[in-house]
Amino acid sequence: MRIFLILFATLAVSLLTTNAQQQVPENGGPTAKGRQSQGGKRDKPSDPSAVGHFAAEPPSQPKTQIHESAPTPDVYSVKIVSQPSDGWYIAYVAITAFVALIGFGTLCVIWRQTNHAGRQVDALMSAERARMWFSVEWQCGNSRLEYSSERNTTLAVLRLTCENVGKTPAQILNGKIGMAIYKTLPERLDFNLATGALSAKGLVSAGKPVVWDISLECEGFADIGIERTVIFGIVPYLDVFGEKQKATFGFDSTLSMITDRPYNQNT
């Protein structure tokens, strides 16, 4: 910044010194003599007999003669001189440009600082918001999936546990849970296919789990080694910042979390 100020001051002094050395040529005035009205004297009448007869009309003349005898207007010489540049004006323009440049640089700095502050706030909110973690276990003495040959369906009686592993409380809203059989696991699950209801649990603090006892049923039965049964669901919640988030989960038939697909997420 000091270097810019020194260069700018040197430029202004150089411009002022150069302008002071230039001389402005004087403009020439009129070269022709003034007419009779300028000298304050009246022309004498050319005809002596006309003296004392001012009311008499002059003899008529043809129009061509009148035009020929019309007085020729005075001609003034005009000299075009290039106006030298004003040093103060140049200094004003240079100062204005310099101030505009400083203002633009200040805006850029403010914009970068604002973006950096926004990223810091987002990072802080992300670190402090709630995070939901799910686990599944058998209940009522069941230890595996049950197959109903009469209905050709697979049954599961489970207990789903949700724990807030974040730093702030969250309000759990109504969610959904389902079960399906796949020959090949999809890259992403369609959680809208879940038909089981998970009731809202209200405010859940960090470290205090909530549970649902549920029964699931799906069509068919998975062939061991060929097909896989997936238990999946989605639970929306409101974090402490008033933003709606959602947590998803996915487990296999052994109630182990599926880790080779992005089924378990907090978004």
VEXVEXNU-651347 format. One record per residue (C-alpha): residue in one letter; z, y, x. Coordinates in Angstrom, 2 decimals, decimal comma, always signed. Each point is the difference from the previous one (the first is absolute). Example, Ala and Ser with C-alpha at 12.3 -4.5 7.8 and 13.67 -1.06 7.14 Angstrom:
residues 2
SITE type      pz      py      px
SITE    A   +7,80   -4,50  +12,30
SITE    S   -0,66   +3,44   +1,37
end
This chain:
residues 267
SITE type      pz      py      px
SITE    M   +0,00   +0,00   +0,00
SITE    R   +0,78   +2,47   +2,85
SITE    I   -3,39   -0,67   +1,58
SITE    F   -1,76   +0,86   -3,30
SITE    L   +1,98   +3,26   -0,32
SITE    I   -0,84   +1,04   +3,60
SITE    L   -3,73   -0,74   -0,50
SITE    F   -0,04   +1,89   -3,30
SITE    A   +1,72   +3,08   +1,53
SITE    T   -2,47   -0,01   +2,93
SITE    L   -2,96   -0,13   -2,39
SITE    A   +1,33   +2,91   -2,09
SITE    V   +0,60   +2,23   +3,06
SITE    S   -3,49   -0,78   +1,38
SITE    L   -1,65   +0,90   -3,29
SITE    L   +1,90   +3,29   -0,29
SITE    T   -0,87   +0,98   +3,61
SITE    T   -3,70   -0,77   -0,48
SITE    N   -0,16   +2,03   -3,21
SITE    A   +1,68   +3,01   +1,63
SITE    Q   -2,67   +0,09   +2,72
SITE    Q   -2,90   +0,10   -2,46
SITE    Q   -1,36   +3,41   -1,04
SITE    V   -1,36   +0,74   -3,41
SITE    P   -3,18   +2,15   +0,14
SITE    E   -0,02   +3,12   -2,13
SITE    N   -2,26   +0,10   -3,00
SITE    G   -2,61   +2,71   +0,09
SITE    G   +0,08   +2,70   -2,68
SITE    P   -2,89   +1,46   -1,90
SITE    T   -2,78   +1,35   +2,22
SITE    A   -1,87   +2,03   -2,55
SITE    K   +0,93   +3,56   -0,79
SITE    G   +1,73   +0,74   -3,24
SITE    R   -1,93   +1,33   -2,88
SITE    Q   +0,27   +3,48   -1,38
SITE    S   +2,85   -1,02   -2,33
SITE    Q   +2,02   -1,19   +2,98
SITE    G   -0,28   +3,29   +1,92
SITE    G   +1,17   +2,05   -2,93
SITE    K   -3,18   +2,13   -0,03
SITE    R   -2,56   +0,29   -2,80
SITE    D   -3,73   -0,16   +0,64
SITE    K   -1,92   +3,16   -0,50
SITE    P   -2,69   -0,15   -2,62
SITE    S   -3,45   -0,45   +1,47
SITE    D   -1,52   +2,38   -2,53
SITE    P   +1,32   +3,59   +0,28
SITE    S   -1,22   +0,77   -3,49
SITE    A   +2,34   -2,62   -1,36
SITE    V   +3,09   +2,06   +1,02
SITE    G   +1,77   +1,21   -3,09
SITE    H   -1,88   -2,34   -2,31
SITE    F   +2,29   -3,00   +0,06
SITE    A   -0,48   -0,74   -3,68
SITE    A   -3,73   -0,34   +0,36
SITE    E   -1,32   -3,54   +0,07
SITE    P   -1,80   -1,10   +3,20
SITE    P   -3,67   -0,65   -0,36
SITE    S   -0,87   -3,53   -0,94
SITE    Q   -1,21   -2,31   +2,72
SITE    P   -1,59   -3,44   -0,13
SITE    K   +2,35   -2,95   +0,39
SITE    T   -1,75   -1,21   +3,15
SITE    Q   +0,58   +3,37   +1,59
SITE    I   +3,65   -0,05   -0,99
SITE    H   +0,50   -3,39   +1,65
SITE    E   -1,76   +1,12   +3,13
SITE    S   +2,15   +3,10   +0,28
SITE    A   +3,28   -1,81   -0,72
SITE    P   +2,49   +0,42   +2,87
SITE    T   +0,53   -2,99   +2,24
SITE    P   +3,65   -1,22   +0,06
SITE    D   +1,86   +0,23   +3,26
SITE    V   -0,11   -3,15   +2,14
SITE    Y   +3,08   -1,11   +1,92
SITE    S   -0,11   -2,35   +2,89
SITE    V   +2,06   -3,20   -0,47
SITE    K   +1,25   -1,89   +3,00
SITE    I   +1,35   -3,55   -0,53
SITE    V   +2,84   -0,75   +2,34
SITE    S   +1,71   -3,41   +0,11
SITE    Q   +3,66   +0,39   -0,89
SITE    P   +2,27   -1,49   +2,68
SITE    S   +2,52   -2,64   -1,04
SITE    D   +3,48   +1,24   -0,85
SITE    G   +2,61   -1,56   +2,28
SITE    W   +2,75   +0,24   -2,60
SITE    Y   -2,16   -1,80   -2,55
SITE    I   -0,77   -2,79   +2,47
SITE    A   +3,69   -0,28   +0,81
SITE    Y   +0,79   -0,17   -3,74
SITE    V   -2,51   -2,82   -0,54
SITE    A   +1,31   -1,91   +3,01
SITE    I   +3,62   +0,38   -1,16
SITE    T   -0,93   -1,13   -3,51
SITE    A   -1,77   -3,09   +1,33
SITE    F   +2,95   -0,76   +2,29
SITE    V   +2,50   +0,32   -2,88
SITE    A   -2,17   -2,19   -2,22
SITE    L   -0,14   -2,63   +2,74
SITE    I   +3,79   +0,07   +0,35
SITE    G   +0,39   -0,31   -3,80
SITE    F   -2,34   -2,99   -0,10
SITE    G   +1,91   -1,68   +2,80
SITE    T   +3,28   +0,65   -1,82
SITE    L   -1,36   -1,58   -3,18
SITE    C   -1,08   -3,08   +1,96
SITE    V   +3,47   -0,34   +1,51
SITE    I   +1,67   +0,38   -3,42
SITE    W   -2,36   -2,57   -1,50
SITE    R   +0,78   -2,53   +2,73
SITE    Q   +3,75   +0,61   -0,32
SITE    T   -0,18   -0,41   -3,79
SITE    N   -1,87   -3,29   +0,29
SITE    H   +2,46   -1,24   +2,61
SITE    A   +2,94   +0,96   -2,22
SITE    G   -1,64   -1,74   -2,98
SITE    R   -0,43   -3,19   +2,02
SITE    Q   +3,63   +0,16   +1,06
SITE    V   +1,14   +0,38   -3,61
SITE    D   -2,17   -2,94   -1,09
SITE    A   +1,38   -2,13   +2,82
SITE    L   +3,58   +0,92   -0,96
SITE    M   -0,63   -0,81   -3,67
SITE    S   -1,59   -3,31   +0,93
SITE    A   +2,97   -0,91   +2,18
SITE    E   +2,58   +0,91   -2,66
SITE    R   -1,65   -1,36   -3,15
SITE    A   +0,97   -3,30   -1,65
SITE    R   -1,55   -3,34   +0,97
SITE    M   +0,07   -3,08   -2,23
SITE    W   +0,32   -3,51   +1,41
SITE    F   -0,40   -3,14   -2,14
SITE    S   +1,10   -3,59   +0,25
SITE    V   -0,38   -3,00   -2,34
SITE    E   +2,19   -3,07   -0,51
SITE    W   +0,22   -2,92   -2,39
SITE    Q   +2,48   +0,05   -2,82
SITE    C   +1,51   -2,46   -2,50
SITE    G   -0,11   -2,89   +2,48
SITE    N   -3,76   +0,12   +0,37
SITE    S   -1,34   -0,35   +3,51
SITE    R   -3,73   -0,13   -0,56
SITE    L   -2,81   +0,82   -2,37
SITE    E   -0,17   -2,13   -3,14
SITE    Y   -3,24   -1,30   -1,49
SITE    S   -0,43   -0,52   -3,74
SITE    S   -2,65   -2,63   -0,67
SITE    E   +0,06   +0,69   -3,72
SITE    R   -0,90   +3,64   +0,44
SITE    N   -1,69   -0,35   +3,43
SITE    T   +2,08   +2,86   +1,35
SITE    T   +2,26   +0,67   +2,96
SITE    L   +3,52   +1,29   -0,67
SITE    A   +2,42   +1,88   +2,28
SITE    V   +3,56   +1,13   -0,76
SITE    L   +0,93   +2,61   +2,58
SITE    R   +2,36   +2,77   +0,92
SITE    L   -1,64   +3,09   +1,45
SITE    T   +2,18   +2,29   +2,10
SITE    C   -0,91   +3,58   +0,89
SITE    E   +1,91   +1,91   +2,66
SITE    N   -0,35   +3,64   +0,97
SITE    V   -0,20   -0,06   +3,79
SITE    G   -0,77   +3,72   +0,27
SITE    K   +2,37   +2,91   +0,60
SITE    T   -0,09   +1,64   -3,45
SITE    P   +0,38   -1,35   -3,54
SITE    A   -2,91   -0,71   -2,33
SITE    Q   -0,51   -0,53   -3,71
SITE    I   -1,69   -3,32   -0,77
SITE    L   -2,47   +0,10   -2,88
SITE    N   -1,52   -2,80   -2,08
SITE    G   -1,90   -2,47   +2,18
SITE    K   -2,06   -3,18   -0,33
SITE    I   +0,03   -3,48   +1,52
SITE    G   -2,45   -2,88   -0,21
SITE    M   -1,09   -3,33   +1,47
SITE    A   -3,52   -1,24   +0,80
SITE    I   -1,76   -2,85   +1,82
SITE    Y   -2,70   +0,76   +2,61
SITE    K   -2,24   -2,22   +2,08
SITE    T   -0,40   +2,83   +2,47
SITE    L   +2,47   +2,85   +0,17
SITE    P   -1,67   +3,32   -0,87
SITE    E   +0,22   +2,80   +2,52
SITE    R   +1,67   +2,14   -2,66
SITE    L   +1,72   -1,09   -3,18
SITE    D   -0,72   +1,49   -3,40
SITE    F   +3,54   +0,77   -1,12
SITE    N   -1,25   +0,91   -3,46
SITE    L   -0,36   -3,76   -0,61
SITE    A   +3,80   -0,33   +0,00
SITE    T   +1,18   -0,59   -3,57
SITE    G   +3,76   -0,47   +0,45
SITE    A   +2,18   +3,05   -0,65
SITE    L   +2,63   +1,37   +2,40
SITE    S   +2,34   +2,35   -1,82
SITE    A   +0,96   +3,36   +1,48
SITE    K   +3,26   +0,00   +1,94
SITE    G   +0,68   +3,71   +0,24
SITE    L   +1,43   +1,56   +3,14
SITE    V   +0,32   -2,37   +2,94
SITE    S   +1,91   +1,16   +3,06
SITE    A   -0,65   -1,15   +3,53
SITE    G   +1,58   -3,38   +0,77
SITE    K   +0,63   -0,89   -3,67
SITE    P   -2,43   -2,70   -1,24
SITE    V   -1,08   -0,62   -3,57
SITE    V   -1,18   -3,38   -1,42
SITE    W   -2,25   -1,36   -2,74
SITE    D   +0,21   -3,56   -1,35
SITE    I   -3,49   -0,92   -1,11
SITE    S   -2,18   -2,95   -1,06
SITE    L   -3,67   -0,09   +0,94
SITE    E   -2,85   -2,14   -1,20
SITE    C   -3,65   -0,26   +1,01
SITE    E   -2,90   -2,26   -0,90
SITE    G   -0,73   -3,08   +2,16
SITE    F   +1,77   -1,47   +2,98
SITE    A   -0,73   +0,59   +3,66
SITE    D   -1,31   -2,94   +2,00
SITE    I   +2,04   -0,34   +3,16
SITE    G   -2,03   +0,99   +3,04
SITE    I   -2,87   +1,36   -2,07
SITE    E   +1,42   +2,73   -2,21
SITE    R   +2,89   +2,39   +0,31
SITE    T   +2,35   +1,35   -2,66
SITE    V   +0,87   +3,67   +0,35
SITE    I   +2,91   +1,81   -1,66
SITE    F   -0,70   +3,73   +0,05
SITE    G   +1,08   +3,21   -1,66
SITE    I   +0,21   +3,77   +0,09
SITE    V   +3,01   +2,28   -0,56
SITE    P   -0,48   +3,80   -0,32
SITE    Y   +2,87   +2,37   +0,78
SITE    L   +0,81   +3,68   +0,42
SITE    D   +1,37   +1,08   +3,36
SITE    V   +2,53   +2,76   +0,60
SITE    F   -2,81   +2,53   +0,53
SITE    G   -1,33   -0,57   -3,52
SITE    E   -3,14   -1,84   +1,13
SITE    K   -1,10   -3,22   -1,64
SITE    Q   -0,32   -2,92   +2,41
SITE    K   -0,73   -3,67   -0,46
SITE    A   +1,11   -3,17   +1,74
SITE    T   -1,96   -3,26   -0,08
SITE    F   +0,89   -3,54   +1,03
SITE    G   -1,62   -3,42   +0,39
SITE    F   +1,58   -3,47   +0,60
SITE    D   -1,41   -3,51   +0,23
SITE    S   +1,20   -3,17   -1,76
SITE    T   +2,78   -0,50   +2,56
SITE    L   +1,27   +3,54   -0,80
SITE    S   -0,92   +1,18   +3,47
SITE    M   -1,44   +3,48   +0,36
SITE    I   -3,76   +0,00   +0,61
SITE    T   -0,54   +1,89   +3,23
SITE    D   -3,69   -0,61   +0,74
SITE    R   -1,06   +2,26   -2,88
SITE    P   +1,10   +3,60   -0,81
SITE    Y   +1,90   -1,02   -3,14
SITE    N   +3,43   +1,39   +0,95
SITE    Q   -0,19   +3,76   +0,20
SITE    N   +1,80   +3,20   -0,93
SITE    T   -2,53   +2,72   -0,86
end
